[in-house]
Amino acid sequence: MGIDNRARRAAKKRQRDAQQRRRAPQPAPGPDFGFDFGFDDGFDDGFGDPTYDSLRFGVRSGPSLPEQARLILGEALEQIKREPRDTGMLAKTLASPDSPVLPPLVAGQLDALLDQVVRALVGAGWSPLDLGELVRRRLSDRHLPLLAAALETQAGRFPAALVPATWRDQIRDLGPAHRLPSVSAAGMELALGLAAALMSLPVIPQLIDPPGTRPAPAPTTRERGSQDGRQGGRQGGRNDEKGDEKVLARVRSLLAKAESSEFPEEAEALSGKAQELVSRYALEHLLQRAEAHEGPAVVSSRRIWLDAPYVLPKSMLVGAVAAANRAKAVSSESLGFVSVVGEPADLDAVELLVTSLLVQANAAMLAHGRKLTRDGSRTAAFRRSFLIAYAGRIGERLTAVSQQAEAATGHGTELVPLLREQSQRVQELLDEMYPQTHARRVTIGDPEGYAEGRRAADRARLDASG
């Protein structure tokens, strides 16, 4: 009898336990998720909406520990994308002894993901210079050592002969490479922030050959920050790099004087002289190549990175300067850069002039202070209109100087077909790199800002120092 009672009680207990399990809330299936650069073993398991509670306690039973680490890491990265300010708190949680998954497991998955993301971006057109510029703007200089370390890891996969010198130089320009242990809270915070910022980047045109594509050419002296371009025409026979550097040094000197002058008329004259100098030099070499029956100069591309805010009006300034120097530009506003296509000497001139003119424009714009009304602030509208007007007027002035330099050569008739052929080669490379570009209309939201921008452009120095 006692045995029967014990058996009945045990059966009833099993029944109650089963009922409680059925009544217990089950985790709802989450959305499918996959990193843009997913793990090779299929990192696309579903999970619920991430919250701090679910991050700490919501690991589902069933998956292996590495799978749990990937799920937790995925939730953390999605949360950081929505709210970057949570990076530090999430890093402390994941590195804590109370973490739902052992910190070394999460750290290992995070390191693997970061290396895979960087490897994918290297194949998607992103150079060390580009990644450094983006990280400086979206994150901070604290993330650069980790980025440099990840890039060195990618370059180290190939023999030294298959790593272009320009690639190595750009990694070196990022500064010392150093990777904090991801298992620490500080290291995990840097790695989480960097991975979240890089994961959603798109494919962009490739400007320099990545490691492993072909034997690295002999090192050449180049302007810091410039990039080897893709060839868009036959390479010419110019061997006058010393002449180029001499002219650029004179242009830099003129621009430096323009930026430091307290007299608008003097600044304008110095800037105009700089534009005249680069235009005359480029046109003379165009004629010399034609007389010597040499092939046309190489057409290449360069990216000019811009600081927020007002990236679009600043892009318009780059486009205006490019057009005046026989180049063409395409703005990638969401990423923060403008791609300029042209001959190398013209690209050097564009880069120098843009740098100087942006400094002058910013100083002139900020001198007007904030614009407040009864209805609130119109500072943003004023400054945006200011920069749009500035870009338009600068373009007019630079184009006029270039036309005067063309007339001063005394070979206007000979230059017409040469300039037309050059423009065609520039357009062909632009179309190849950006086949889906479209024009964009801008509106002026503040008449006063527009008028002040025109006046500031009239006072600007058209030189390229700074």
PyMOL commands that set and color helices and strands:
alter all, ss='L'
color gray80, all
select helices_A, chain A and resi 2-23+52-57+65-82+84-95+103-122+128-138+141-155+160-162+165-173+185-198+241-260+264-291+311-324+344-366+379-408+412-433+447-459
alter helices_A, ss='H'
color red, helices_A
select strands_A, chain A and resi 300-305+328-332+337-342+372-373+376-377
alter strands_A, ss='S'
color yellow, strands_A
deselect
rebuild
show_as cartoon
